[in-house]
Amino acid sequence: MKGKASSNRFYSILIYLFGFLLLWEWLKPLKVVTDTGDLSYFIMFILLALTLSYFRVHFLLSGTVKAVFILVALHALYFQGSLLGLAWLGEFVKDVWRNLGLTLGRDWSGLSFVYRSLLFFILLWLMTYLIHYWLSVRKAILLFYIMTVTYISVIDTFTEYEGDSAIIRVVVFGFLLMGLLALERLIQGEKLNGLAANMNRHRWIVPLTVMLGVSSIVAFAAPKADPLWPDPVPYIQSFAEGSGGLSGVNKLGYDTDDSQLGGPFIGDPTVVFTSEVTREHYWRIETKDMYTGKGWEQSLDEEDGVPFASGEELPFSFTAEDEERDLETENVKIEKGYSHVVYPYGVENVIGNEKGNFEFLPVKEKIRSLDEKGEPVNLSEYALTYRQPSYSQKGMRAANEGQEAMQVPEFVERYTQIPASTPQRVKDLAAEITQDKKDWYDKVRAIEGYFEKEAFVYDQFDVPVPEEDQDYVDQFLFETQRGYCDNYSTSMVVMVRSLGIPARWVKGYTEGEYRRQIDSQYKLYEVSNNNAHSWVEVFFPEVGWVPFEPTVGFSNNIAYEYDLDVPDTDEDQAPIPEKEETPKKPLEPTEDEAAGGGFSFKDLWETIKTFFAENWGKILIGFLLLVLAAVLAYIFRRRWLPYYLIIYYRRRKSEDVYSEAYISLVKQLGRYGLKMQDGQTLRGYSRYIDTFFGTYEMTSLTNRYERTLYGHKPDHEDWVKMRELWENLIKKTTG
C-alpha cells in the first residue's frame, strides 16, 4: 500500500511540476520586455503557492504564509533597514495608499515600483489558484496551455524576446501535462484504484513520453519549408505599436506633426469643445504649404506673431470683405485644453482672454491665446464674430496666370510646390481629369469631384503606410484608392498644384455632432477628436483663398455668389418614347379542358388524402420542426438577414437598387437597436450611427442617398461605388 501511495504522490507531484514550469514560462520574457531586474522572488512565490495548494493547507494559514512572503520579498527588493522594524512598514502603507489614489485616477505612469510589484504578486497569487483548480478539480489545462502558446508567440513576434526554445518547452510540458490529466480523468471516470490505476499510469506515461520526445526531436531537426505568405508582422505592428510613429495606429484628433501621413486610425470620442452656432460650418486651425512626398511641413520659419486684443479686428482676412452679410456671433466652450483658437471662415473678432491677448501667426495662419507674460495659455471659453463669406464665381472663373497676384514669384513658388520625386502619372492624371476644362474654377471642381466618380472609399482602418521609396499621394491614387481626409485633401492639393494653380492644405474640425436647439437662433454642437479633419484651399486672385472638400462623404457649407452673366435658354425636352404594346398571353386551359386531356382533379385529391393518412405523424413532426426553425430564424434574423441582403443586392441590377438597399440598411439598424427617432433627420440619424460605430460610412451612404433622392439621377452606378461601405456597415449589425 505504501508503494501505491508513493506512486500516486509521484504522478501528482509531476502534474504540479509541469504546471509550475508552464507558469514559469510567463515570467521569463519579463526581463527582456520590461525593466524587471530580479525574478527570483516571483519564481519562489509561485513554487511556494503551488506547494501549499498541493498539500491542501488551510486557506487561512496558506494566505498568511503567502502574505508574509510577499512582505519579506518587497522589503528585500525595495527597503533598507531591519525587516522587524516598523519604519519600512509605515512607508509601505503610505506608498500603497498614495498609489490607490493614482489607480482610481488612472494615472498608470505614476505608480511606484513597490506598488507594481505588490500587484504582480497578487496576480501570481490568483494565477496559482487557477492552476491548482485546473489541475486538481477540473483536471484539464487546455485553456491555460493555449493562453501560454499565444502569449509566447505574441511576445516573440513583437518584442526582442527570442521564444524559439520557450515554445518547444511549452509544447513538451503542455502535452505531457495534458496527457497525465487525461489519464487522471480516465482513472477517476472508470473508478480505477490500486494496482490497476498504477498499471494504467505506467502504460500511459511511457509511450506518451517516447512519442512526444521523438516527434519533438524530428520536428526540430527536420528541414523547414519557406513561408507561403509574406510576413504579416509589419502590418500587424501598425495596429499594435500605438500612436506616435510612422507605423503605429494613431488616434483621431488634432496633432501639430504631419510630416509622416498614412496608417490606420482608431476613433477617439473625447470632446474637444462645444459650440453655440447659428449654422453648420467647419472650424479652421492652421495651414501647411510644403508637401514632402510623405506628409506636410512649413516651408518658412514662423515669424513673430501679430498681437491683437480681445474684441479687436483680426490682422488678416481670407476673402474680400462683404459688409452686406450679417455679422454673427458664436460661442465656444473648451473641454480639452489647447492654446490655439478654432475659428470659422470670415472671422472678424475674438472675444475673451481679457487678462491677456491673442496673436496671429502669419505663416500658419494660426491664432493663439497668450497670458500677461506672453506665454501660451489655455482658455475655457471665448466668442467669435464673423460674416459668412460668399465666393464670386465670376471672379474665380476669371483667374489666370497673368493676374497681378500671380506675378509674385515667391508666392507662386510656395503654393505650387511639389517634390521633384512626385511620379509623373500623378501629374498626368490631373491633366487628364481637367483636359476639357477651360478655367481654373472648373479644373479645381473637376479634381474635387473626381474621387466620388471613381471607386474611392473612405476608410480609417485598412490604410497602409507608404514604403520608404513610395509617394503618399501616388499610393493612394493608383494602388489603394481608400483612405481618410488626409489622403483625399493631400492628393487634391498636389494635383491642383501640378496644374500651376496655388493651393494649400488646411487642418481643423468639421461642424461636430448636433446635440440640441438652444433657442430660436442657436444650436449646440459637440466637437470631438473624431471630428478632426483636413481639407483644401485654392487661391483665386480676385477672390482669395476658397475652401474645397474632396473627401468622400463630407460636405463643407460653402456659399457661392452666382454672379455670372448667363443668358436664359430653353432646354429641349427629350421626346418620350412610346410604350410598346405587350402581346397578350393566351388564356390558361380551364379545369374542364384539363380534365379532357386525361388529368382528373378527383384522382389527385384522393392521392393527397391517402398520403396524409399514411404519413400524418411524419408530416406533423416536420411541420413542428419547420415552425421551430421559422421561429428561431425570426428571433435570430438580425444575425443572418444581413448576409442574405448582401447576396440579394449584389445580384440586383435595377436602377433603384441603391435606394432599396439604403432603406433595408435603416431597417436592419433598427432591428439592431439603433432606431430612427421621430422627427430625426437622415443626416442626424447618420451622424448618430457613425458615432456609435466610430466610422463615417453611414454619412457617406446618406449623402449619396439624398443626392439620388432629390436629384433624380440613376443610382445603379451609385450602388456599385457605395456597395462596399454598405456591406461593411450592415455586417456590423450581426454582432
C-alpha positions in Angstrom: 0.0 0.0 0.0 2.9 2.3 0.8 4.3 1.7 -2.8 0.9 2.6 -4.3 0.6 5.8 -2.3 4.2 6.8 -3.3 3.3 6.1 -7.0 0.2 8.3 -6.7 2.1 11.0 -5.0 4.8 10.9 -7.7 2.4 11.5 -10.5 0.6 14.2 -8.6 3.9 16.0 -7.9 4.7 15.6 -11.6 1.5 17.2 -12.6 2.1 20.2 -10.3 5.7 20.4 -11.5 4.6 20.7 -15.2 2.0 23.3 -14.1 4.8 25.3 -12.4 7.1 25.1 -15.4 4.3 26.4 -17.7 3.6 29.3 -15.4 7.4 30.0 -15.2 7.5 30.5 -19.0 5.2 33.5 -18.4 7.8 35.2 -16.3 10.9 34.6 -18.4 10.2 37.3 -21.1 9.7 40.0 -18.4 13.5 40.5 -18.0 13.6 41.4 -21.8 10.4 43.3 -22.4 10.3 45.2 -19.0 12.7 46.7 -16.6 12.3 43.9 -14.1 15.7 43.1 -12.6 15.2 40.1 -10.4 12.6 37.4 -10.9 13.8 35.0 -8.2 11.3 36.2 -5.6 8.4 35.8 -8.0 9.5 32.3 -9.0 9.9 31.3 -5.4 6.4 32.7 -4.7 4.9 30.5 -7.4 6.7 27.5 -6.1 5.5 28.2 -2.5 1.9 28.8 -3.6 1.7 25.6 -5.6 3.3 23.6 -2.8 0.7 24.9 -0.3 -2.0 24.1 -2.7 -0.7 20.6 -3.3 -0.7 19.8 0.4 -4.2 21.3 0.8 -3.1 23.7 3.6 -6.0 25.5 5.2 -6.7 28.7 3.3 -6.2 31.0 6.4 -2.7 29.5 7.1 -1.9 29.4 3.4 -2.9 33.0 2.9 -0.9 34.1 5.9 2.2 32.4 4.7 1.8 33.9 1.2 1.2 37.4 2.6 4.3 37.2 4.9 6.4 36.0 1.9 5.2 39.0 -0.2 6.1 41.5 2.6 9.6 39.9 3.0 10.2 40.0 -0.7 9.1 43.6 -1.1 11.3 44.6 1.9 14.3 42.8 0.3 13.7 44.4 -3.1 12.9 48.0 -2.1 13.5 48.8 1.5 16.6 49.3 3.7 17.0 48.5 7.4 15.8 45.7 9.6 12.8 43.6 8.5 11.4 43.6 12.1 11.5 47.4 12.3 8.2 49.2 11.8 9.6 52.2 9.9 9.7 50.5 6.4 6.2 49.1 7.1 4.8 52.6 7.6 6.4 53.8 4.4 4.9 50.8 2.6 1.4 51.5 3.8 1.7 55.2 2.8 3.0 54.2 -0.6 0.1 51.8 -1.2 -2.4 54.4 0.0 -1.0 57.0 -2.4 -0.9 54.6 -5.3 -4.5 53.6 -4.7 -5.4 57.2 -5.4 -3.3 57.2 -8.6 -5.1 53.9 -9.6 -8.5 55.4 -9.1 -7.4 58.5 -11.1 -6.0 56.2 -13.9 -2.5 57.7 -13.6 -0.8 54.5 -14.6 2.6 56.1 -15.3 2.8 57.5 -11.7 2.5 54.1 -10.0 5.6 53.2 -7.8 7.7 50.1 -8.3 6.7 48.8 -4.9 3.0 49.1 -5.7 3.5 47.5 -9.1 5.4 44.6 -7.6 2.6 44.2 -5.0 0.0 44.0 -7.8 2.1 41.5 -9.6 2.4 39.2 -6.5 -1.4 39.4 -6.2 -1.8 38.5 -9.9 0.5 35.5 -9.4 -1.5 34.5 -6.3 -4.6 34.4 -8.5 -2.8 32.5 -11.2 -1.5 29.8 -8.9 -5.1 29.4 -7.5 -6.4 28.9 -11.1 -3.6 26.4 -11.8 -4.4 24.5 -8.7 -8.1 24.5 -9.7 -7.4 23.3 -13.2 -5.0 20.6 -12.1 -6.8 19.1 -9.1 -10.5 19.9 -9.7 -11.1 20.2 -13.4 -8.1 18.0 -14.4 -7.9 20.0 -17.6 -5.3 22.5 -18.6 -6.1 23.1 -22.3 -7.2 26.7 -21.9 -4.1 27.7 -20.0 -1.9 25.8 -22.5 -3.5 27.8 -25.4 -3.0 31.0 -23.5 0.6 30.2 -22.9 1.3 29.4 -26.5 -0.4 32.6 -27.6 1.5 34.6 -25.1 4.9 33.3 -26.1 4.0 33.7 -29.8 2.9 37.4 -29.3 5.9 38.2 -27.2 8.3 36.6 -29.6 6.7 38.4 -32.6 6.5 41.9 -31.3 9.5 42.2 -28.8 13.2 41.3 -28.7 12.5 38.2 -26.7 13.5 35.0 -28.6 10.8 32.4 -28.0 12.3 29.6 -30.1 13.3 27.4 -27.2 10.5 28.6 -25.0 7.8 27.3 -27.4 9.5 23.9 -27.6 9.5 23.7 -23.8 5.9 24.8 -23.7 4.8 22.2 -26.2 6.6 19.4 -24.4 5.5 20.4 -20.9 2.0 21.1 -22.1 1.4 17.8 -23.9 2.9 15.8 -21.1 0.6 17.6 -18.6 -2.5 17.2 -20.8 -1.7 13.5 -21.2 -1.3 13.0 -17.5 -4.5 14.9 -16.7 -6.4 12.9 -19.4 -5.2 9.7 -17.7 -6.4 11.1 -14.3 -9.8 11.8 -15.7 -9.9 8.3 -17.2 -9.0 6.7 -13.8 -11.5 8.9 -12.0 -14.2 8.1 -14.5 -13.6 4.4 -14.5 -13.2 4.4 -10.7 -9.9 2.5 -11.0 -7.7 2.2 -7.9 -4.8 0.3 -6.5 -2.8 -1.9 -8.9 -5.0 -1.2 -11.9 -4.5 2.5 -11.6 -0.7 2.2 -11.3 -0.5 -0.1 -14.3 -2.5 2.3 -16.3 -0.3 5.2 -15.3 2.9 3.3 -16.3 1.4 2.1 -19.6 0.2 5.6 -20.4 3.2 7.8 -19.4 6.0 5.7 -21.0 4.6 5.6 -24.6 3.4 9.2 -24.2 6.9 10.4 -23.3 8.6 8.4 -26.0 6.1 9.5 -28.7 6.3 13.2 -27.7 10.1 13.1 -27.4 10.6 11.5 -30.8 8.1 13.8 -32.5 9.7 16.9 -30.9 13.2 15.9 -32.0 12.1 15.1 -35.5 10.1 18.3 -35.8 13.0 20.3 -34.5 15.6 18.7 -36.8 13.6 18.4 -39.9 14.1 20.9 -42.7 11.5 23.7 -42.7 9.7 24.9 -45.8 9.8 28.6 -46.7 6.7 30.5 -45.7 3.9 30.7 -48.3 2.6 34.1 -47.2 4.6 37.3 -46.8 5.4 38.3 -43.3 2.3 40.0 -41.8 4.1 41.3 -38.8 4.8 44.8 -40.1 1.2 45.3 -40.9 0.0 43.9 -37.6 2.6 46.1 -35.8 0.9 49.1 -37.3 -2.1 48.2 -35.1 -0.1 47.1 -32.1 2.6 49.7 -31.5 0.3 52.6 -30.7 0.3 56.2 -31.8 3.2 58.4 -32.4 5.3 56.6 -35.0 5.2 56.0 -38.7 3.8 52.5 -38.4 1.6 53.0 -35.4 -2.1 53.0 -35.3 -3.0 56.6 -34.5 -5.9 58.1 -32.7 -8.1 60.6 -34.3 -7.5 64.2 -33.2 -5.6 67.4 -33.9 -1.8 67.0 -34.0 0.9 69.5 -34.9 3.2 66.9 -36.6 2.0 66.0 -40.1 5.4 65.1 -41.5 4.5 61.4 -41.8 1.0 60.7 -43.0 -0.6 57.3 -43.5 -1.5 54.2 -41.5 -4.7 53.3 -39.7 -6.7 55.4 -37.2 -8.9 54.5 -34.4 -11.8 56.7 -33.2 -11.5 58.9 -30.2 -14.8 60.3 -28.9 -13.1 62.7 -26.4 -14.9 66.0 -26.6 -12.6 68.9 -27.6 -15.1 71.8 -27.4 -18.8 72.6 -27.7 -20.1 75.4 -29.8 -23.3 77.5 -29.9 -23.7 78.3 -33.6 -26.3 79.7 -35.9 -25.3 77.4 -38.8 -23.1 74.4 -39.6 -19.6 75.2 -40.7 -16.0 74.0 -40.5 -13.6 75.2 -37.8 -10.2 76.3 -39.0 -6.9 76.0 -37.1 -3.9 76.3 -39.4 -2.5 75.7 -42.9 0.7 74.0 -44.2 2.3 74.6 -47.5 5.2 72.2 -48.2 4.4 68.7 -49.4 7.4 66.3 -48.9 6.1 63.2 -50.5 5.4 61.7 -47.1 3.5 64.5 -45.4 3.3 68.2 -44.7 5.7 70.7 -43.3 6.2 74.5 -43.3 8.5 76.0 -45.9 9.1 79.1 -43.9 10.2 79.7 -40.3 7.5 81.1 -38.2 7.7 84.9 -37.8 6.8 86.8 -34.6 3.1 86.7 -34.0 0.9 89.8 -34.7 -0.7 90.6 -31.4 -4.3 91.8 -31.0 -6.6 92.3 -28.0 -9.9 90.8 -27.2 -12.6 92.4 -29.5 -10.1 94.0 -31.9 -10.4 93.4 -35.6 -8.2 90.5 -36.7 -5.0 91.5 -38.6 -5.8 89.2 -41.5 -8.6 88.3 -44.0 -9.0 85.4 -46.3 -11.6 86.9 -48.7 -12.8 90.4 -49.7 -15.0 91.9 -47.1 -18.7 91.7 -47.7 -20.5 94.3 -45.5 -23.9 93.2 -46.9 -23.7 89.9 -45.0 -24.9 89.9 -41.4 -22.4 89.9 -38.6 -22.9 86.8 -36.4 -21.6 85.8 -33.0 -20.9 82.3 -31.8 -19.6 80.9 -28.5 -17.0 78.2 -28.0 -16.5 76.3 -24.7 -13.3 74.4 -24.5 -13.3 70.9 -22.9 -9.7 69.8 -23.8 -7.1 72.4 -23.2 -5.4 73.9 -26.3 -3.8 77.4 -26.6 -4.9 77.7 -30.3 -8.3 79.2 -31.3 -10.6 77.4 -33.6 -12.5 79.9 -35.9 -14.9 79.9 -38.9 -14.3 81.4 -42.3 -15.0 85.1 -42.3 -13.9 85.7 -38.7 -13.5 89.3 -37.6 -13.1 89.3 -33.8 -12.2 87.0 -31.0 -13.7 88.0 -27.6 -12.2 86.5 -24.4 -8.9 86.3 -22.6 -9.4 89.8 -21.1 -6.3 89.3 -18.8 -4.1 88.6 -21.8 -4.3 88.9 -25.6 -4.2 87.0 -28.8 -1.6 86.6 -31.5 -1.9 85.7 -35.2 0.9 83.6 -36.6 1.1 84.6 -40.3 2.9 81.6 -41.7 0.5 79.0 -40.4 -2.4 81.5 -40.2 -3.0 80.2 -36.6 -4.5 82.2 -33.7 -3.1 81.6 -30.2 -4.1 82.9 -26.8 -1.4 84.4 -24.6 -1.3 85.4 -20.9 0.1 88.6 -19.4 3.7 87.3 -19.8 3.2 86.4 -23.5 3.1 82.7 -22.8 0.5 80.4 -24.5 -2.5 79.9 -22.2 -5.5 77.6 -22.5 -8.9 79.3 -22.4 -12.1 77.8 -21.1 -14.3 79.8 -23.4 -14.4 82.6 -26.0 -16.7 84.2 -28.5 -16.3 84.8 -32.2 -17.9 87.3 -34.6 -17.8 86.6 -38.3 -19.6 87.2 -41.6 -20.1 84.0 -43.7 -18.1 84.6 -46.9 -19.6 84.3 -50.3 -17.2 83.4 -53.2 -17.8 85.0 -56.6 -18.0 82.5 -59.4 -17.3 85.3 -61.9 -14.0 86.1 -60.0 -13.0 82.5 -59.7 -13.6 81.8 -63.4 -11.6 84.8 -64.4 -8.5 83.6 -62.6 -5.4 83.1 -64.7 -1.6 83.2 -64.5 -1.5 86.8 -65.9 -3.2 88.4 -63.0 -1.3 90.7 -60.7 -1.3 88.4 -57.6 0.4 85.7 -59.7 3.3 88.0 -60.6 4.9 87.4 -57.2 7.4 84.6 -57.7 7.8 83.7 -54.0 4.1 83.3 -53.6 3.6 81.2 -56.7 6.6 79.0 -55.9 5.4 78.5 -52.3 1.9 77.4 -53.2 2.6 75.4 -56.4 5.5 73.4 -54.9 5.5 69.7 -55.3 8.5 67.4 -54.8 10.7 66.6 -57.8 10.2 62.9 -56.9 6.4 63.2 -57.5 5.6 60.4 -60.0 4.7 61.6 -63.5 1.5 59.6 -63.5 0.1 61.9 -60.7 0.6 64.9 -62.9 -0.8 63.1 -66.0 -3.9 62.1 -64.0 -4.5 65.8 -63.1 -4.1 66.8 -66.7 -6.5 64.0 -67.8 -9.2 64.9 -65.3 -9.1 68.6 -66.4 -8.4 68.2 -70.1 -11.8 69.6 -71.3 -11.9 72.3 -68.6 -11.1 75.9 -69.7 -10.8 77.9 -66.5 -9.2 77.4 -63.0 -12.5 77.0 -61.2 -13.8 74.2 -63.5 -10.4 72.4 -63.2 -10.5 72.6 -59.4 -14.1 71.4 -59.2 -13.3 68.5 -61.6 -10.5 67.3 -59.4 -12.7 67.8 -56.3 -15.4 65.6 -57.8 -13.0 63.0 -59.2 -12.9 60.9 -56.1 -16.7 60.5 -55.9 -16.9 59.5 -59.6 -14.3 56.8 -59.2 -14.1 53.8 -56.9 -12.5 55.6 -53.9 -13.6 54.5 -50.4 -13.5 56.4 -47.1 -11.7 54.1 -44.6 -9.8 54.8 -41.4 -8.6 51.2 -40.7 -7.4 49.4 -43.8 -5.0 52.2 -44.7 -1.3 51.2 -45.3 1.8 53.3 -44.7 3.8 54.2 -47.8 7.1 52.4 -48.2 10.3 54.3 -47.9 10.6 55.0 -51.6 6.9 55.4 -52.2 5.0 58.7 -52.6 2.0 59.1 -50.3 -0.3 60.6 -53.0 0.8 58.1 -55.7 0.0 55.2 -53.4 -3.5 56.5 -52.7 -4.4 57.4 -56.2 -3.2 54.3 -58.0 -2.9 51.5 -55.5 -5.1 51.6 -52.5 -7.9 54.1 -53.5 -9.0 54.1 -49.9 -8.2 56.3 -47.0 -9.4 59.2 -44.9 -9.4 63.0 -45.1 -5.6 63.4 -45.2 -5.4 61.1 -48.3 -8.1 63.0 -50.2 -7.0 66.5 -49.3 -3.3 66.0 -49.9 -4.0 64.3 -53.2 -6.2 67.2 -54.4 -3.6 69.8 -53.4 -0.8 68.0 -55.2 -2.9 67.6 -58.4 -4.1 71.2 -58.3 -0.6 72.4 -57.8 0.7 70.3 -60.7 -1.6 72.4 -63.0 0.1 75.6 -61.8 -2.8 76.7 -59.6 -1.9 77.8 -56.0 -3.3 75.5 -53.3 -2.6 74.6 -49.7 -3.5 72.1 -47.0 -5.8 73.1 -44.1 -6.5 71.5 -40.7 -9.3 71.9 -38.3 -12.6 70.3 -37.4 -15.9 69.6 -39.0 -19.1 71.1 -37.6 -19.3 68.3 -35.0 -22.4 66.4 -33.7 -25.7 68.2 -33.2 -26.9 68.0 -29.6 -29.9 70.3 -29.2 -31.6 73.5 -30.1 -30.7 76.2 -27.6 -33.2 78.8 -28.7 -34.8 80.1 -31.9 -31.3 81.1 -33.2 -28.6 79.0 -31.7 -27.9 75.3 -31.8 -25.5 73.3 -29.6 -22.8 71.2 -31.3 -20.3 68.9 -29.7 -16.9 68.6 -31.5 -14.7 65.7 -30.6 -11.4 64.2 -31.8 -13.5 62.1 -34.2 -14.3 65.4 -36.0 -10.7 66.4 -36.7 -10.4 67.0 -40.4 -8.3 68.3 -43.2 -9.4 69.9 -46.5 -8.1 72.1 -49.3 -7.9 75.8 -50.1 -7.3 77.1 -53.6 -6.2 80.7 -54.4 -8.1 82.8 -56.9 -6.5 86.3 -57.4 -9.8 88.3 -57.4 -11.4 86.2 -54.7 -8.8 84.9 -52.3 -8.4 81.5 -50.7 -11.5 79.4 -51.3 -12.1 76.1 -49.4 -12.9 72.8 -51.3 -13.9 69.4 -49.9 -12.6 66.4 -51.8 -13.2 63.7 -49.1 -15.9 61.3 -49.9 -18.9 61.6 -47.6 -18.0 65.1 -46.3 -19.6 68.4 -47.3 -18.4 71.9 -46.3 -21.2 74.5 -46.3 -19.7 77.0 -48.8 -21.8 79.9 -50.1 -21.2 80.8 -53.8 -22.2 84.0 -55.4 -23.7 83.2 -58.7 -22.9 86.4 -60.5 -22.2 85.0 -64.0 -23.9 86.6 -67.0 -25.6 83.5 -68.4 -28.4 84.0 -70.9 -31.6 82.1 -70.3 -32.1 79.3 -72.8 -34.9 76.8 -73.1 -33.7 73.3 -72.9 -35.0 71.0 -75.5 -37.0 68.3 -73.9 -36.2 64.8 -75.0 -39.1 63.0 -76.7 -40.8 60.5 -74.6 -40.7 57.1 -76.2 -44.0 55.5 -76.9 -44.7 52.4 -74.9 -44.8 49.3 -77.0 -47.8 47.1 -76.6 -47.1 43.8 -75.0 -48.7 40.9 -76.7 -51.4 39.3 -74.6 -50.7 35.7 -73.4 -53.2 33.1 -74.3 -55.6 32.1 -71.5 -54.7 29.1 -69.5 -56.8 26.0 -70.1 -59.9 25.7 -67.9 -60.4 22.8 -65.5 -62.8 21.0 -67.8 -60.3 21.4 -70.7 -57.5 20.0 -68.5 -59.7 17.1 -67.4 -60.5 16.3 -71.0 -56.7 15.8 -71.6 -56.6 12.8 -69.2 -56.0 14.7 -66.0 -58.5 14.3 -63.1 -58.6 16.6 -60.0 -60.7 14.0 -58.2 -57.9 11.4 -58.5 -55.3 14.0 -57.4 -57.4 14.8 -54.3 -57.7 11.1 -53.4 -54.0 10.7 -53.7 -53.3 13.6 -51.4 -55.7 12.3 -48.8 -54.1 8.9 -48.8 -50.6 10.4 -48.5 -51.6 12.4 -45.4 -53.4 9.5 -43.8 -50.4 7.3 -44.1 -47.7 9.9 -43.1 -49.5 12.2 -40.7 -47.0 11.6 -37.9 -44.0 12.5 -40.1 -45.8 15.4 -41.5 -46.7 16.7 -38.1 -43.1 16.4 -36.8 -41.8 18.0 -40.0 -44.4 20.9 -39.6 -43.4 21.4 -36.0 -39.7 21.4 -37.0 -40.4 24.0 -39.7 -42.3 26.2 -37.2 -39.5 25.9 -34.7 -36.9 26.7 -37.4 -39.1 29.7 -38.6 -39.4 30.9 -35.0 -35.6 30.6 -34.4 -34.9 32.2 -37.8 -37.2 35.1 -36.9 -35.7 35.5 -33.4 -32.1 35.5 -34.8 -32.9 37.3 -38.0 -30.7 40.1 -37.0 -27.7 37.8 -37.3 -28.4 36.1 -40.7 -30.5 38.6 -42.5 -27.6 41.0 -43.4 -25.8 38.2 -45.3 -29.0 37.4 -47.2 -29.4 41.1 -48.1 -25.8 41.3 -49.2 -26.2 38.4 -51.6 -29.6 39.7 -52.7 -28.5 43.2 -53.6 -25.3 42.0 -55.2 -27.4 40.4 -57.9 -29.8 43.3 -58.3 -29.3 45.4 -61.4 -32.3 47.7 -61.4 -32.0 51.5 -61.3 -33.5 51.8 -57.8 -31.2 49.2 -56.2 -29.3 51.8 -54.1 -32.5 53.3 -52.7 -33.9 49.9 -51.7 -30.5 48.8 -50.2 -30.4 52.0 -48.1 -33.9 51.5 -46.8 -33.0 47.9 -45.9 -29.9 49.1 -44.1 -32.0 51.6 -42.0 -34.5 48.8 -41.1 -31.6 46.4 -40.1 -30.1 49.1 -37.9 -33.5 49.4 -36.3 -33.5 45.7 -35.6 -30.0 46.1 -34.1 -31.5 48.7 -31.7 -30.4 51.9 -33.4 -33.9 53.0 -34.5 -34.5 56.4 -36.1 -36.4 58.7 -33.7 -39.5 60.6 -34.6 -38.5 63.9 -36.1 -34.9 62.9 -36.6 -33.4 63.9 -40.0 -31.5 61.4 -42.2 -28.3 63.4 -41.6 -28.8 63.5 -37.8 -29.5 59.8 -37.8 -26.4 59.0 -40.0 -24.2 61.0 -37.6 -25.7 59.1 -34.7 -24.9 55.8 -36.4 -21.3 56.8 -37.3 -20.7 58.0 -33.7 -21.9 54.6 -32.4 -19.7 52.6 -34.7 -16.8 55.1 -34.9 -16.9 55.4 -38.8 -18.1 57.8 -41.5 -19.8 55.1 -43.6 -23.4 56.0 -42.8 -22.8 59.7 -43.5 -21.3 58.8 -46.9 -24.3 56.5 -47.7 -26.8 59.1 -46.6 -25.2 61.9 -48.6 -25.3 59.7 -51.7 -28.9 58.6 -51.0 -30.1 62.2 -50.6 -28.4 63.2 -53.9 -30.1 60.3 -55.6 -33.5 61.0 -53.9 -33.7 64.7 -54.7 -31.5 64.9 -57.8 -33.5 62.2 -59.8 -30.3 60.7 -61.0 -30.0 57.0 -61.9 -28.5 55.3 -58.9 -27.3 51.9 -60.1 -23.8 53.5 -60.7 -24.0 54.9 -57.1 -24.7 51.5 -55.8 -21.7 50.0 -57.5 -19.5 52.7 -55.9 -21.0 52.6 -52.4 -21.7 48.9 -52.1 -18.6 48.2 -50.1 -19.4 50.8 -47.5 -23.0 49.5 -47.3 -21.8 45.9 -46.8 -19.2 46.9 -44.1 -21.9 48.8 -42.2 -24.6 46.1 -42.4 -22.2 43.4 -41.3 -21.6 45.4 -38.1 -25.2 44.7 -37.1 -24.6 41.0 -36.9 -22.6 41.2 -33.7 
